[in-house]
Amino acid sequence: MQNMIKKIVDADSQVQAMVEADQKAAEEEKRKIEEEAAAIYKRYMDKAMEEVEINDAYLEKRSERKIKEISAKQESALIKLRADYEQYRDKWVDEIVSRVVS
């Protein structure tokens, strides 16, 4: 009987040791998976940030180019308006005066 109890206790100890070893192995695997997931996330975010920087630079250049185009059009329109003013100033003044007086 003593021998049976000793075998049961020994078997229980072995099972406990195997369970602990399995738990440690599972924890180690979980840690490795978390580290790998963190590394993948970091690589992904680094790549995404590179793309954002490239897109920002592209959009900034595009915006600057559009601003220059708009400014050039406005400058051209202003020059034409001033030329029209100089050319037709007296005519416009005469027309306004004649409409007011009539």
Stockholm file with secondary structure:
# STOCKHOLM 1.0

chainA/1-102         MQNMIKKIVDADSQVQAMVEADQKAAEEEKRKIEEEAAAIYKRYMDKAMEEVEINDAYLEKRSERKIKEISAKQESALIKLRADYEQYRDKWVDEIVSRVVS
#=GR chainA/1-102 SS CHHHHHHHHHHHHHHHHHHHHHHHHHHHHHHHHHHHHHHHHHHHHHHHHHHHHHHHHHHHHHHHHHHHHHHHHHHHHHHHHHHHHHHHHHHHHHHHHHHHHC
#=GC SS_cons         CHHHHHHHHHHHHHHHHHHHHHHHHHHHHHHHHHHHHHHHHHHHHHHHHHHHHHHHHHHHHHHHHHHHHHHHHHHHHHHHHHHHHHHHHHHHHHHHHHHHHC
//
